[in-house]
Amino acid sequence: MAAFGSVFMPKMALATFENNQWSEASIVASDSIQLHPGAHVLHYSSTCFEGLKAFRHADGSVHVFRMDQNIKRLAQSSRLLSLPVIDEAQVSKMILDAVAEFATDVPEPPGSMYIRPTHIGTEAAVGKAAAPTLTSMLYVLLSPVGDYFTGGAKALRLLLDETGMRCAPHMGMIKSGGNYASALGPISRAKAEVQADQILFCPNGDVQETGAANFLLIDGNEIITKGLDSTFLHGVTRSSILTLAADLGMTVTERDLTVAELLERSAKPQVEAVLSGTAAVLTSVGTFIHNDKEYKVGSGEPGPIAQKLRQALNDIQWGKAEDKHNWLTKVC
C-alpha cells in the first residue's frame, strides 16, 4: 500500500490573489503549479495549510468533517503569517467542488479522502524578508488514504523532550510548514537513537504536543490536556475528542501538565495516553522515554477508553451515529 498522503487525485481547486482581489476558483491539473523561483514562499516560508477529511457513508453519500473549523484555522494562520486574507466562503466552495469532482474515489471505511488546502505567498521579491507578500495562491489537493500509522493498533513510543520545543512559541497556533521542519531533526534523531515514534515536546517540563499531533492523558473518567494558548496547534480532532468525552460523561480538564505529574500518573494501571490529529485520529501511546529510562503507560497497550473515543468519532464520521453537533457537511 502507498504511504499515507503520497497518492493524489489528478485535479485540484485553485485560486490566486493579485491586485488586492481573489480570482475565480477553477479545477486544474494537480501535477504542477507555476511559481517564480523568487516567490516569497520559497525564501521566507509564507505558507500555511490545513488537513481535513471526507468520508463515505453506507448509503453512498460523501460528507466532509468539521470543514468550518479548518477554514477558520486557515484564515487565522494566513492572518498571523501576513498572507492575504482568504475568502472563507470561496475556500469552502473550493473544498466541496474538489471533493464532488472525485466523489466516486472517496474510499470506503476505514479509508477516507484527505483534503489539503494550502496557501502560499507567490510575489517574486527576494528583498521582502521583513515585508509580506502582495500575491498568493490557494489550492486544495485531495489524497485517498488509509491509516496514518502503518503499524496498525500498536501503541507508540514517545521521547519526552524537556529542552527543545516544536517551534517558536508565538508560532505554535499557526499550521505552517516551518513548524514541522523545525521539529524534523529532533524527531529523526529520536527515531534513530531510542526507536521513538515521535517526540512529546515538554519545554521546561511543560507537556505540550508532538511534532504532528496533540497530546491527551486519560486517567479513569478524566481526560487531561494542555489549555489552549499560542504555543501549540489548536487541533480540530482534539476539540472533537474533548466534546465526545464530555458527551460520554467524562471530566474534561484543560490545564498545564508537568512531566513529573505525567510520569507519576502513567504508572497507574488504568491510565492511557493518546495522540489526536486529522491524520492520526486517536492513537495510543504505550511507552514514555525520559532521561534514558523507559516508562510503561498503564498496560502499555492501546486502552479501552481511547478505543471507545476513537470509535465514537469514527461512527459520526462514517454516518453510523447521529451527528448531534452538526460536524458533517454533505457533498453529494
C-alpha positions as CSV (number, residue, x, y, z in Angstrom):
1,M,0.0,0.0,0.0
2,A,1.2,3.5,-0.8
3,A,2.4,5.7,2.1
4,F,-0.2,8.0,3.7
5,G,-0.7,11.1,1.6
6,S,1.5,10.1,-1.4
7,V,-1.3,9.4,-3.9
8,F,-3.2,12.4,-5.3
9,M,-6.2,12.9,-7.4
10,P,-5.3,14.3,-10.9
11,K,-7.1,17.6,-10.4
12,M,-7.3,20.2,-7.7
13,A,-9.1,23.5,-7.0
14,L,-7.0,26.7,-7.3
15,A,-7.4,30.4,-6.9
16,T,-4.9,33.3,-6.9
17,F,-4.7,36.7,-5.1
18,E,-3.5,39.6,-7.2
19,N,-4.3,43.3,-7.4
20,N,-6.0,43.1,-4.0
21,Q,-8.6,40.5,-5.1
22,W,-9.1,36.8,-5.4
23,S,-9.6,35.3,-8.8
24,E,-12.4,32.9,-9.6
25,A,-11.5,29.4,-8.4
26,S,-11.0,26.7,-11.1
27,I,-10.4,23.0,-11.2
28,V,-6.9,22.4,-12.7
29,A,-4.4,19.6,-13.1
30,S,-2.7,18.8,-9.7
31,D,0.6,17.7,-11.0
32,S,2.2,21.2,-11.3
33,I,1.9,24.8,-10.4
34,Q,3.6,27.9,-11.9
35,L,5.8,29.6,-9.4
36,H,8.7,32.1,-9.9
37,P,12.0,31.0,-8.3
38,G,11.9,34.2,-6.3
39,A,8.5,33.5,-4.9
40,H,8.1,34.7,-1.3
41,V,7.2,31.2,0.0
42,L,10.5,29.7,-1.3
43,H,12.6,32.3,0.6
44,Y,10.6,33.5,3.6
45,S,8.2,30.5,4.3
46,S,4.9,32.4,3.8
47,T,2.9,29.2,3.8
48,C,0.2,27.5,5.8
49,F,-2.1,24.6,5.2
50,E,-5.0,22.5,6.6
51,G,-5.8,18.8,6.9
52,L,-9.4,17.5,6.9
53,K,-11.2,14.5,5.6
54,A,-14.2,13.5,3.6
55,F,-16.0,10.2,4.5
56,R,-18.2,7.8,2.5
57,H,-21.4,6.6,4.3
58,A,-23.2,3.3,3.9
59,D,-25.8,4.9,1.6
60,G,-23.0,6.1,-0.8
61,S,-23.2,9.8,0.3
62,V,-20.0,11.7,0.9
63,H,-19.5,14.1,3.9
64,V,-16.7,16.5,4.9
65,F,-15.9,16.6,8.7
66,R,-15.7,19.9,10.5
67,M,-14.8,21.9,7.4
68,D,-15.8,25.2,9.1
69,Q,-13.3,24.8,11.8
70,N,-10.4,24.0,9.4
71,I,-11.3,27.0,7.3
72,K,-11.3,29.3,10.3
73,R,-7.9,28.0,11.3
74,L,-6.6,28.5,7.8
75,A,-7.8,32.1,7.9
76,Q,-6.1,32.5,11.3
77,S,-2.8,31.1,10.1
78,S,-2.9,33.3,6.9
79,R,-3.5,36.3,9.1
80,L,-0.7,35.6,11.5
81,L,1.7,34.9,8.6
82,S,0.7,38.2,7.0
83,L,-0.6,36.4,3.9
84,P,-3.6,37.9,2.0
85,V,-6.9,37.5,3.8
86,I,-8.7,34.4,2.5
87,D,-12.3,34.4,1.3
88,E,-13.7,31.7,3.6
89,A,-16.9,31.2,1.5
90,Q,-14.7,30.7,-1.6
91,V,-12.4,28.2,0.2
92,S,-15.5,26.3,1.4
93,K,-16.8,26.1,-2.2
94,M,-13.3,25.0,-3.5
95,I,-13.2,22.1,-1.0
96,L,-16.7,21.0,-1.8
97,D,-16.2,21.3,-5.6
98,A,-12.9,19.4,-5.4
99,V,-14.5,16.5,-3.4
100,A,-17.5,16.4,-5.6
101,E,-15.3,16.1,-8.7
102,F,-13.8,12.9,-7.2
103,A,-16.7,11.7,-5.0
104,T,-16.5,8.2,-6.6
105,D,-12.9,8.0,-5.4
106,V,-13.6,8.6,-1.7
107,P,-12.6,5.2,-0.1
108,E,-15.0,3.0,1.9
109,P,-14.4,2.9,5.6
110,P,-11.9,2.7,7.2
111,G,-10.4,4.8,4.5
112,S,-11.2,8.5,3.7
113,M,-10.3,11.3,1.3
114,Y,-7.7,13.5,2.9
115,I,-8.1,17.2,1.9
116,R,-5.1,19.6,2.0
117,P,-6.0,23.3,1.4
118,T,-2.7,25.2,1.0
119,H,-2.0,28.9,0.9
120,I,1.4,30.2,-0.3
121,G,3.0,33.6,-0.9
122,T,3.9,34.0,-4.6
123,E,5.3,37.5,-5.0
124,A,8.7,37.4,-6.8
125,A,10.7,39.6,-4.4
126,V,13.7,38.3,-2.5
127,G,14.1,41.8,-0.9
128,K,11.0,41.2,1.2
129,A,12.5,39.4,4.2
130,A,10.7,41.8,6.5
131,A,7.6,42.5,4.4
132,P,4.5,40.5,3.4
133,T,3.8,39.1,0.0
134,L,1.3,41.0,-2.1
135,T,0.2,38.0,-4.1
136,S,-0.6,34.4,-3.2
137,M,-2.0,31.1,-4.4
138,L,-4.5,28.9,-2.6
139,Y,-5.2,25.3,-3.8
140,V,-7.0,22.2,-2.5
141,L,-5.3,18.9,-3.0
142,L,-7.1,15.5,-2.5
143,S,-5.4,12.2,-1.4
144,P,-7.3,9.0,-0.7
145,V,-5.8,7.5,2.5
146,G,-5.9,4.7,5.0
147,D,-4.3,4.6,8.4
148,Y,-1.5,7.2,9.1
149,F,0.5,4.8,11.4
150,T,1.1,1.8,9.2
151,G,1.9,-0.3,12.2
152,G,-1.9,-0.6,12.9
153,A,-3.1,-0.6,16.6
154,K,0.4,-0.8,18.1
155,A,0.9,1.7,21.0
156,L,3.5,4.3,20.2
157,R,6.8,5.1,21.9
158,L,7.3,8.8,22.8
159,L,10.5,10.5,23.8
160,L,9.8,13.3,26.4
161,D,12.0,16.3,25.4
162,E,12.3,19.0,28.1
163,T,15.0,21.1,26.5
164,G,13.7,21.7,22.9
165,M,10.4,22.9,21.6
166,R,8.5,22.1,18.4
167,C,8.6,25.7,17.1
168,A,8.9,29.3,18.3
169,P,6.2,29.9,21.0
170,H,4.4,32.6,19.1
171,M,4.2,30.4,16.0
172,G,2.6,27.4,17.7
173,M,-1.1,28.0,16.8
174,I,-0.2,28.5,13.1
175,K,-0.3,25.5,10.9
176,S,2.8,26.3,8.8
177,G,5.4,24.1,7.1
178,G,8.2,25.8,9.0
179,N,6.9,24.4,12.3
180,Y,7.1,20.9,11.0
181,A,10.5,21.5,9.5
182,S,11.9,22.7,12.9
183,A,10.8,19.5,14.6
184,L,12.0,17.1,12.0
185,G,15.7,17.0,13.1
186,P,14.9,16.1,16.7
187,I,12.3,13.6,15.7
188,S,14.7,11.9,13.3
189,R,17.3,11.6,16.0
190,A,14.8,10.2,18.4
191,K,13.8,7.5,16.0
192,A,17.4,6.6,15.3
193,E,18.7,6.7,18.9
194,V,15.9,5.4,21.1
195,Q,13.5,4.0,18.5
196,A,10.8,6.5,19.4
197,D,7.9,7.0,17.1
198,Q,7.6,10.7,18.0
199,I,8.8,13.4,20.4
200,L,6.5,14.9,23.0
201,F,7.8,18.4,23.4
202,C,7.8,19.5,27.0
203,P,9.9,22.7,27.3
204,N,10.9,23.3,30.9
205,G,8.7,20.4,31.9
206,D,5.5,21.7,30.3
207,V,3.8,18.9,28.4
208,Q,2.7,20.4,25.0
209,E,2.4,18.4,21.8
210,T,4.3,16.1,19.5
211,G,5.7,17.0,16.1
212,A,2.4,16.4,14.4
213,A,-0.4,15.8,16.9
214,N,-2.0,17.0,20.2
215,F,-1.4,15.0,23.4
216,L,-4.1,13.9,25.8
217,L,-3.9,11.9,29.1
218,I,-6.8,9.7,30.2
219,D,-6.9,8.8,33.9
220,G,-10.0,6.9,34.7
221,N,-13.0,9.1,34.0
222,E,-10.9,12.2,33.5
223,I,-9.2,13.4,30.3
224,I,-6.4,16.0,30.7
225,T,-4.8,18.2,28.1
226,K,-3.0,21.5,28.0
227,G,-5.3,24.5,27.8
228,L,-5.2,26.4,24.6
229,D,-2.6,29.1,24.1
230,S,-0.4,30.4,21.3
231,T,2.4,27.9,21.8
232,F,0.7,24.8,20.2
233,L,-1.7,23.9,17.5
234,H,-5.4,24.1,18.3
235,G,-6.4,20.7,16.9
236,V,-9.8,20.1,15.4
237,T,-9.6,16.4,16.3
238,R,-8.6,17.4,19.9
239,S,-11.6,19.6,20.2
240,S,-13.9,16.9,18.8
241,I,-12.5,14.2,21.2
242,L,-13.0,16.5,24.2
243,T,-16.6,17.2,23.1
244,L,-17.2,13.5,22.8
245,A,-15.6,12.7,26.1
246,A,-17.9,15.2,27.8
247,D,-20.9,13.6,25.9
248,L,-19.8,10.3,27.5
249,G,-19.9,11.8,31.0
250,M,-16.1,12.2,31.3
251,T,-14.5,15.1,33.2
252,V,-12.6,17.2,30.7
253,T,-9.7,19.2,32.2
254,E,-7.7,21.7,30.2
255,R,-4.7,22.8,32.2
256,D,-0.9,22.7,32.4
257,L,0.6,19.3,32.9
258,T,4.2,18.7,34.0
259,V,6.5,15.9,33.1
260,A,6.7,14.9,36.7
261,E,2.9,14.5,37.0
262,L,2.7,12.8,33.7
263,L,5.2,10.1,34.7
264,E,3.6,9.7,38.1
265,R,0.1,9.2,36.6
266,S,1.3,6.9,33.9
267,A,2.3,4.3,36.4
268,K,-1.3,3.7,37.3
269,P,-2.7,0.6,35.5
270,Q,-5.9,2.4,34.3
271,V,-4.1,5.4,32.7
272,E,-4.0,5.8,28.9
273,A,-2.2,8.4,26.8
274,V,-3.2,9.3,23.2
275,L,-2.2,11.5,20.3
276,S,-5.0,13.2,18.3
277,G,-4.9,14.6,14.8
278,T,-6.7,14.5,11.5
279,A,-4.2,12.0,10.1
280,A,-3.6,10.1,13.3
281,V,-7.2,10.3,14.5
282,L,-6.7,8.9,18.1
283,T,-3.6,6.8,18.5
284,S,-2.5,5.2,21.8
285,V,0.9,5.8,23.5
286,G,2.4,2.8,25.3
287,T,5.8,4.0,26.4
288,F,7.4,7.2,27.5
289,I,11.2,7.5,27.2
290,H,12.8,10.1,29.6
291,N,16.4,10.6,30.7
292,D,17.4,7.2,29.2
293,K,14.7,5.3,31.1
294,E,11.5,3.8,29.7
295,Y,8.1,4.2,31.5
296,K,5.2,2.0,30.6
297,V,1.9,3.9,30.2
298,G,-0.8,2.0,32.0
299,S,-0.9,-1.5,30.5
300,G,1.5,-0.4,27.7
301,E,-1.2,-1.3,25.1
302,P,-4.0,0.6,23.4
303,G,-6.6,1.2,26.1
304,P,-10.4,0.7,26.2
305,I,-11.3,4.4,26.6
306,A,-9.1,5.5,23.7
307,Q,-10.7,2.9,21.6
308,K,-14.2,3.9,22.7
309,L,-13.5,7.6,21.9
310,R,-11.9,6.8,18.6
311,Q,-14.9,4.6,17.7
312,A,-17.4,7.3,18.8
313,L,-15.6,9.8,16.5
314,N,-15.4,7.3,13.6
315,D,-19.1,6.4,13.9
316,I,-20.1,10.0,13.4
317,Q,-17.6,10.5,10.5
318,W,-18.9,7.3,8.8
319,G,-22.6,8.0,9.4
320,K,-23.1,5.2,11.9
321,A,-24.0,7.5,14.8
322,E,-26.1,10.7,15.0
323,D,-24.2,13.9,14.1
324,K,-25.5,15.8,17.2
325,H,-23.0,18.6,16.8
326,N,-23.6,19.3,13.1
327,W,-20.0,18.4,12.2
328,L,-20.7,16.9,8.8
329,T,-21.2,18.8,5.5
330,K,-22.8,16.7,2.8
331,V,-21.1,16.9,-0.6
332,C,-23.3,14.5,-2.6
